[in-house]
Amino acid sequence: MIAENVKNIRQRIINACRRVHRNPEEITLIAVSKTFGAGDIKKVVEAGLYDIGENYVQELRQKRGEVPDERVRWHFIGHLQSNKIKYIGDWIHMIHAVDSLSLGEQLSKWSGKTGRKIDVLVEVNTGDEESKFGVSLVDTEKFVKDLSKLPNINLKGLMTIGPFLSNPEDSRPAYRALARLKKSLEDEGLKMPVLSMGMSHDFEVAIEEGATMVRIGTAIFGSRVTRR
């Protein structure tokens, strides 16, 4: 079932890219395995999908230990506390949700000690929703410029958690706004190759609006297991 789901998602990515004349090779599919076990992750890897996303540091560390496949690229997509950097900083592929300068400074400090630059994205709260983390759209430009001055981290782009709406089309304005912001930053000379946006319910719309990474959980693994 999981292998079939991965195949289906990949075909939907291809179809979405065709609609807007994009190359599917530009899109990184991330399987979000929050609450699912190592056995399910191994099925994803067997299907040839090596980018795995997790929301909690403890869960991420445990699963990495249970899935020691060096082909896997682990993405941390949750809200990261500075005191947890030490648990993942040596090996994490990318941190998707940097939303404060203090976190950026701690990541820079850690990377300076270890000699390993960490790839990071800035989380943008495109809808200014109180229930979500992230920098507001209006503050993102200044934040990105401040963050880009820090040594020892690789600022790769922007990330957002779009609004969960019954009609995926209703997410389009938020994704379009983030894509425009990315272009504006690039026009000012900042290299921002990554745009991480879109989940199971709306990833095709996100791709049509410029996403280069989509984070898919339910459409790959099935309904989410309640976290204890």
Residue frames relative to the residue before (quaternion, step in Angstrom):
aa qw qx qy qz dx dy dz
M 1.0000 0.0000 0.0000 0.0000 0.00 0.00 0.00
I 0.6760 0.4889 -0.3001 0.4625 3.60 0.85 -0.95
A 0.6467 0.5124 -0.3208 0.4652 3.59 0.94 -0.87
E 0.6503 0.5074 -0.3104 0.4727 3.58 1.00 -0.79
N 0.6366 0.5264 -0.3218 0.4627 3.57 1.04 -0.77
V 0.6345 0.5193 -0.3254 0.4710 3.57 0.99 -0.82
K 0.6428 0.5228 -0.3131 0.4642 3.57 0.95 -0.88
N 0.6619 0.5180 -0.2935 0.4554 3.57 0.97 -0.91
I 0.6507 0.5104 -0.3091 0.4696 3.58 0.96 -0.90
R 0.6452 0.5227 -0.3259 0.4520 3.57 0.93 -0.86
Q 0.6573 0.4950 -0.3196 0.4699 3.59 0.97 -0.79
R 0.6419 0.5137 -0.3245 0.4677 3.59 1.01 -0.73
I 0.6020 0.5368 -0.3479 0.4779 3.58 1.13 -0.64
I 0.6425 0.5188 -0.3160 0.4671 3.57 0.95 -0.90
N 0.6720 0.5055 -0.2989 0.4512 3.57 0.90 -0.93
A 0.6468 0.5143 -0.3167 0.4657 3.58 0.99 -0.85
C 0.6515 0.5162 -0.3132 0.4593 3.58 0.98 -0.83
R 0.6299 0.5432 -0.3349 0.4428 3.56 1.00 -0.79
R 0.6421 0.5555 -0.3301 0.4124 3.56 0.98 -0.83
V 0.7882 0.2615 -0.1376 0.5399 3.58 1.09 -0.65
H 0.5030 -0.7020 0.3920 0.3172 3.55 1.28 0.51
R 0.4112 0.6659 -0.5077 0.3602 3.54 0.84 1.06
N 0.4862 -0.6340 0.5198 0.3024 3.53 -1.33 0.39
P 0.4509 -0.7042 0.4718 0.2796 3.66 -0.65 1.00
E 0.5707 0.6022 -0.3795 0.4096 3.58 1.18 -0.47
E 0.5804 0.5906 -0.3647 0.4258 3.59 1.25 -0.34
I 0.6923 0.5018 -0.2590 0.4493 3.60 1.21 -0.50
T 0.1812 -0.7529 0.6247 0.1002 3.56 -0.89 0.98
L 0.2249 -0.7672 0.5914 0.1053 3.56 -0.75 1.10
I 0.1002 -0.7919 0.6019 0.0211 3.55 -0.73 1.13
A 0.2720 -0.7523 0.5815 0.1479 3.57 -0.79 1.04
V 0.2040 -0.7960 0.5618 0.0950 3.57 -0.54 1.18
S 0.1348 -0.8635 0.4859 0.0064 3.53 -0.25 1.34
K 0.2177 0.8070 -0.5201 0.1758 3.59 1.21 0.40
T 0.8429 0.1066 -0.1778 0.4965 3.56 -0.86 1.20
F 0.6310 0.5090 -0.3549 0.4656 3.62 1.19 -0.18
G 0.5229 -0.7037 0.4097 0.2521 3.54 -1.09 0.76
A 0.7270 -0.4380 0.3190 0.4218 3.51 -1.37 0.17
G 0.6069 0.5761 -0.3541 0.4175 3.58 1.07 -0.71
D 0.6593 0.4951 -0.2999 0.4798 3.56 1.04 -0.79
I 0.6266 0.5269 -0.3366 0.4651 3.57 1.03 -0.75
K 0.6378 0.5313 -0.3268 0.4518 3.58 0.98 -0.81
K 0.6273 0.5267 -0.3377 0.4637 3.60 1.08 -0.68
V 0.6221 0.5288 -0.3290 0.4746 3.56 1.09 -0.73
V 0.6552 0.5087 -0.3005 0.4708 3.56 0.97 -0.91
E 0.6352 0.5289 -0.3215 0.4621 3.58 1.02 -0.79
A 0.6610 0.4872 -0.2912 0.4909 3.57 1.22 -0.57
G 0.5841 -0.6301 0.3448 0.3781 3.58 1.30 0.15
L 0.5557 0.5724 -0.4021 0.4493 3.57 1.24 0.41
Y 0.1055 -0.8613 0.4970 -0.0064 3.56 -0.41 1.26
D 0.6067 0.5252 -0.3654 0.4718 3.61 1.25 -0.06
I 0.0141 -0.8185 0.5695 -0.0744 3.56 -0.50 1.29
G 0.1692 -0.8092 0.5587 0.0668 3.57 -0.84 1.00
E 0.0486 -0.7885 0.6131 0.0049 3.55 -1.07 0.83
N 0.3998 -0.7504 0.4925 0.1856 3.56 -1.16 0.72
Y 0.7767 0.2859 -0.1434 0.5426 3.58 1.17 -0.55
V 0.5394 -0.6676 0.4136 0.3038 3.55 -0.87 1.02
Q 0.6686 0.5088 -0.3192 0.4384 3.59 0.83 -0.93
E 0.6648 0.4982 -0.2927 0.4734 3.55 0.97 -0.91
L 0.6303 0.5450 -0.3191 0.4514 3.56 1.02 -0.83
R 0.6766 0.4934 -0.2960 0.4596 3.58 0.85 -0.95
Q 0.6512 0.5245 -0.3162 0.4481 3.56 0.96 -0.88
K 0.7046 0.4676 -0.2758 0.4569 3.57 0.84 -0.95
R 0.6019 0.5431 -0.3659 0.4571 3.56 1.06 -0.64
G 0.6461 0.5165 -0.3138 0.4661 3.57 1.05 -0.74
E 0.7075 0.4543 -0.2485 0.4810 3.56 1.10 -0.73
V 0.7389 0.2539 -0.1699 0.6006 3.57 1.28 -0.38
P 0.0077 0.8628 -0.5045 0.0310 3.61 0.40 1.21
D 0.3033 0.7614 -0.5116 0.2580 3.57 1.12 0.66
E 0.3599 -0.7812 0.4714 0.1948 3.58 -0.49 1.18
R 0.5344 0.6036 -0.4160 0.4206 3.60 1.23 -0.04
V 0.5903 0.6014 -0.3627 0.3979 3.57 1.18 -0.53
R 0.1745 -0.7416 0.6413 0.0910 3.54 -1.06 0.91
W 0.2092 -0.8150 0.5338 0.0839 3.55 -0.40 1.27
H 0.1404 -0.7783 0.6105 0.0424 3.55 -0.89 1.04
F 0.2072 -0.7461 0.6139 0.1538 3.58 -0.96 0.84
I 0.0739 -0.8508 0.5198 -0.0210 3.55 -0.45 1.24
G 0.5766 0.5909 -0.3802 0.4169 3.59 1.26 0.10
H 0.6564 -0.4619 0.3967 0.4454 3.53 -1.34 -0.23
L 0.2019 -0.8205 0.5302 0.0696 3.57 -0.51 1.22
Q 0.2725 -0.7349 0.6021 0.1523 3.53 -0.93 1.00
S 0.5989 -0.6174 0.3740 0.3468 3.56 -0.95 0.90
N 0.6881 0.4999 -0.2975 0.4338 3.59 0.96 -0.79
K 0.6395 0.5136 -0.3342 0.4642 3.60 1.28 -0.02
I 0.4196 0.7261 -0.4618 0.2888 3.59 1.27 -0.16
K 0.6496 0.5667 -0.3222 0.3912 3.56 0.93 -0.90
Y 0.6534 0.5379 -0.3142 0.4302 3.58 1.17 -0.51
I 0.8036 0.2548 -0.1256 0.5230 3.60 1.13 -0.52
G 0.4922 0.7328 -0.3905 0.2613 3.58 1.25 -0.43
D 0.6602 0.5426 -0.3143 0.4134 3.58 1.08 -0.63
W 0.8348 0.2151 -0.0691 0.5020 3.59 1.11 -0.52
I 0.4809 0.6829 -0.4529 0.3117 3.62 1.14 -0.26
H 0.4547 -0.6971 0.4834 0.2713 3.59 -0.96 0.86
M 0.7921 -0.1354 0.1262 0.5816 3.57 0.90 -0.93
I 0.2324 -0.7279 0.6278 0.1485 3.55 -1.17 0.72
H 0.2827 -0.8338 0.4611 0.1107 3.55 -0.46 1.25
A 0.8125 0.3592 -0.1224 0.4426 3.58 1.02 -0.53
V 0.1737 0.7691 -0.5886 0.1782 3.58 0.65 1.08
D 0.0565 0.8372 -0.5370 0.0867 3.58 -0.58 1.13
S 0.7378 0.2868 -0.2377 0.5629 3.56 1.22 0.37
L 0.5523 -0.6193 0.4419 0.3408 3.55 -1.09 0.68
S 0.6105 0.5615 -0.3571 0.4296 3.57 1.06 -0.67
L 0.6370 0.4973 -0.3282 0.4891 3.60 1.03 -0.73
G 0.6326 0.5299 -0.3256 0.4614 3.57 0.98 -0.81
E 0.6535 0.5149 -0.3076 0.4618 3.57 0.97 -0.85
Q 0.6625 0.4951 -0.3077 0.4704 3.58 0.99 -0.80
L 0.6279 0.5177 -0.3294 0.4788 3.58 1.06 -0.72
S 0.6427 0.5197 -0.3098 0.4701 3.57 1.02 -0.85
K 0.6482 0.5236 -0.3064 0.4603 3.56 1.00 -0.88
W 0.6586 0.5061 -0.3026 0.4675 3.56 0.95 -0.93
S 0.6677 0.5046 -0.3000 0.4578 3.56 0.89 -0.93
G 0.6217 0.5488 -0.3342 0.4478 3.57 1.08 -0.72
K 0.6677 0.5009 -0.2930 0.4664 3.57 1.07 -0.74
T 0.7664 0.3912 -0.1888 0.4733 3.54 0.95 -0.91
G 0.4129 -0.7291 0.4561 0.2999 3.57 1.23 -0.37
R 0.6203 0.5152 -0.3398 0.4840 3.56 1.27 0.34
K 0.2750 -0.7666 0.5575 0.1610 3.58 -0.55 1.11
I 0.2759 -0.7739 0.5536 0.1362 3.56 -0.87 1.00
D 0.3805 -0.7016 0.5563 0.2314 3.57 -0.98 0.88
V 0.0022 0.8193 -0.5713 0.0495 3.58 -0.77 1.03
L 0.2151 -0.7252 0.6358 0.1536 3.50 -1.38 0.41
V 0.4084 -0.6710 0.5566 0.2704 3.56 -1.21 0.51
E 0.2941 -0.7462 0.5678 0.1850 3.57 -0.82 0.98
V 0.1275 -0.7937 0.5941 0.0287 3.55 -0.80 1.09
N 0.2837 -0.7353 0.5940 0.1617 3.55 -0.89 0.99
T 0.2002 -0.8553 0.4672 0.1002 3.54 0.27 1.31
G 0.7503 0.3683 -0.2163 0.5045 3.58 1.15 -0.50
D 0.3788 -0.7354 0.4709 0.3066 3.58 1.33 0.09
E 0.2509 0.7831 -0.5227 0.2251 3.56 0.98 0.91
E 0.4731 -0.7075 0.4525 0.2662 3.57 -0.75 1.06
S 0.6577 0.5349 -0.3043 0.4343 3.57 1.13 -0.61
K 0.7182 0.4238 -0.2373 0.4982 3.60 1.27 -0.18
F 0.4672 -0.6276 0.5438 0.3036 3.50 -1.27 0.54
G 0.4860 0.6880 -0.4725 0.2592 3.54 -1.29 0.03
V 0.5133 -0.6175 0.5106 0.3074 3.51 -1.32 0.49
S 0.4904 -0.6534 0.4772 0.3238 3.59 -0.97 0.76
L 0.6575 -0.5237 0.3681 0.3974 3.56 -1.20 0.52
V 0.6957 0.4944 -0.2871 0.4349 3.57 0.89 -0.94
D 0.7172 0.4357 -0.2516 0.4822 3.60 1.16 -0.53
T 0.4952 0.7179 -0.4056 0.2736 3.56 1.24 -0.33
E 0.6342 0.5520 -0.3524 0.4111 3.60 0.87 -0.83
K 0.6818 0.4647 -0.2889 0.4855 3.59 0.83 -0.94
F 0.6456 0.5319 -0.3248 0.4414 3.58 0.95 -0.89
V 0.6562 0.5132 -0.3089 0.4590 3.57 0.91 -0.92
K 0.6610 0.5068 -0.3118 0.4572 3.57 0.93 -0.86
D 0.6495 0.4999 -0.3143 0.4790 3.60 1.02 -0.78
L 0.6699 0.5035 -0.2988 0.4565 3.57 0.92 -0.92
S 0.6545 0.5426 -0.3145 0.4223 3.58 0.99 -0.82
K 0.6118 0.5602 -0.3445 0.4396 3.58 1.24 -0.35
L 0.5668 0.6063 -0.3887 0.4002 3.58 1.22 -0.36
P 0.4092 -0.7064 0.5147 0.2620 3.59 -0.97 0.79
N 0.8218 0.3726 -0.2071 0.3781 3.51 -1.38 0.17
I 0.7016 0.3413 -0.3146 0.5407 3.61 1.18 0.31
N 0.3297 -0.7267 0.5696 0.1968 3.54 -1.19 0.61
L 0.1863 -0.7795 0.5910 0.0910 3.56 -0.40 1.22
K 0.1482 -0.8572 0.4926 0.0223 3.55 -0.34 1.30
G 0.7902 -0.2659 0.1943 0.5169 3.59 1.10 -0.43
L 0.6119 -0.5604 0.4432 0.3393 3.51 -1.30 -0.51
M 0.1093 -0.7720 0.6242 0.0490 3.54 -1.26 0.58
T 0.0472 0.7856 -0.6169 -0.0114 3.55 -1.15 0.55
I 0.3048 -0.6681 0.6379 0.2320 3.51 -1.34 0.43
G 0.3050 -0.7995 0.4907 0.1640 3.55 -0.27 1.25
P 0.6398 -0.5119 0.3939 0.4164 3.58 -1.23 0.25
F 0.3532 -0.7218 0.5464 0.2359 3.58 -0.97 0.81
L 0.0976 0.8136 -0.5535 0.1490 3.55 -0.12 1.35
S 0.5919 -0.6142 0.3889 0.3483 3.56 -1.04 0.75
N 0.7368 0.3116 -0.1947 0.5676 3.57 1.11 -0.66
P 0.4214 -0.7357 0.4654 0.2541 3.62 -0.45 1.15
E 0.5791 0.6026 -0.3712 0.4047 3.58 1.10 -0.63
D 0.6238 0.5630 -0.3400 0.4222 3.58 1.11 -0.61
S 0.6083 0.5446 -0.3466 0.4619 3.59 1.28 -0.26
R 0.4900 0.7210 -0.4043 0.2766 3.56 1.21 -0.47
P 0.6572 0.5201 -0.3481 0.4200 3.67 0.80 -0.84
A 0.6492 0.5148 -0.3227 0.4577 3.61 0.98 -0.81
Y 0.6859 0.4742 -0.2888 0.4704 3.58 0.91 -0.87
R 0.6327 0.5265 -0.3285 0.4632 3.56 1.03 -0.73
A 0.6389 0.5281 -0.3241 0.4559 3.58 1.01 -0.81
L 0.6660 0.4911 -0.3098 0.4683 3.59 0.97 -0.81
A 0.6356 0.5225 -0.3309 0.4620 3.58 1.00 -0.75
R 0.6384 0.5153 -0.3232 0.4717 3.58 1.02 -0.75
L 0.6408 0.5198 -0.3208 0.4650 3.56 1.01 -0.80
K 0.6209 0.5374 -0.3322 0.4640 3.57 0.99 -0.82
K 0.6707 0.4955 -0.2982 0.4645 3.58 0.89 -0.92
S 0.6306 0.5387 -0.3272 0.4529 3.56 1.01 -0.81
L 0.6606 0.4969 -0.3007 0.4758 3.58 0.98 -0.85
E 0.6497 0.5060 -0.3155 0.4715 3.57 1.02 -0.79
D 0.6196 0.5463 -0.3383 0.4507 3.59 1.07 -0.70
E 0.6816 0.4590 -0.2763 0.4984 3.57 1.23 -0.49
G 0.6683 -0.5547 0.2780 0.4104 3.55 1.27 0.25
L 0.5417 0.6023 -0.4152 0.4140 3.60 1.25 0.05
K 0.3417 -0.7298 0.5531 0.2115 3.57 -0.91 0.88
M 0.0791 0.8027 -0.5775 0.1264 3.56 -0.50 1.25
P 0.0099 -0.8696 0.4936 0.0092 3.62 0.52 1.10
V 0.7383 0.4357 -0.2260 0.4625 3.60 1.13 -0.55
L 0.0036 -0.7482 0.6634 -0.0078 3.53 -1.07 0.88
S 0.0831 -0.8228 0.5620 -0.0145 3.56 -0.18 1.36
M 0.3671 0.7062 -0.5309 0.2909 3.57 -0.33 1.25
G 0.6659 0.4733 -0.3805 0.4333 3.52 -1.16 0.70
M 0.0351 -0.7874 0.6150 -0.0214 3.54 -0.92 1.04
S 0.8312 -0.2698 0.1297 0.4684 3.57 -1.28 -0.12
H 0.7491 0.4469 -0.2307 0.4310 3.57 0.87 -0.94
D 0.8340 0.1869 -0.0583 0.5159 3.60 1.12 -0.48
F 0.3296 0.7969 -0.4743 0.1771 3.61 1.20 0.22
E 0.6083 0.5638 -0.3642 0.4237 3.58 1.10 -0.59
V 0.6232 0.5144 -0.3240 0.4920 3.57 1.07 -0.76
A 0.6412 0.5316 -0.3213 0.4505 3.58 0.97 -0.88
I 0.6471 0.5093 -0.3165 0.4709 3.58 0.98 -0.83
E 0.6463 0.5246 -0.3154 0.4556 3.57 0.96 -0.84
E 0.7204 0.4200 -0.2347 0.4996 3.57 1.18 -0.58
G 0.7360 -0.4785 0.2208 0.4250 3.59 1.24 0.22
A 0.3592 0.7459 -0.4960 0.2618 3.62 1.21 0.11
T 0.1851 -0.7620 0.6074 0.1271 3.56 -1.11 0.72
M 0.7416 0.1965 -0.1652 0.6198 3.57 1.35 -0.17
V 0.0549 -0.7686 0.6356 0.0469 3.56 -1.04 0.81
R 0.2668 -0.7827 0.5525 0.1048 3.55 -0.97 0.93
I 0.0070 -0.8473 0.5254 -0.0768 3.55 -0.20 1.33
G 0.0778 -0.8041 0.5892 0.0159 3.57 -0.76 1.08
T 0.7747 0.3925 -0.2086 0.4497 3.55 0.26 -1.31
A 0.6860 0.5017 -0.2956 0.4363 3.60 0.88 -0.90
I 0.6772 0.4271 -0.2875 0.5256 3.60 1.29 -0.23
F 0.8139 0.3110 -0.1331 0.4723 3.57 0.68 -1.12
G 0.5367 -0.5861 0.4336 0.4247 3.58 1.16 -0.52
S 0.7665 -0.3489 0.2479 0.4789 3.57 -1.29 -0.14
R 0.5475 -0.6575 0.4305 0.2874 3.50 -1.02 0.95
V 0.3843 -0.6920 0.5642 0.2348 3.55 -1.06 0.85
T 0.5108 -0.6538 0.4581 0.3190 3.57 -0.91 0.87
R 0.3780 -0.7312 0.5267 0.2124 3.55 -0.84 1.04
R 0.3630 -0.7500 0.5169 0.1966 3.56 -0.78 1.06
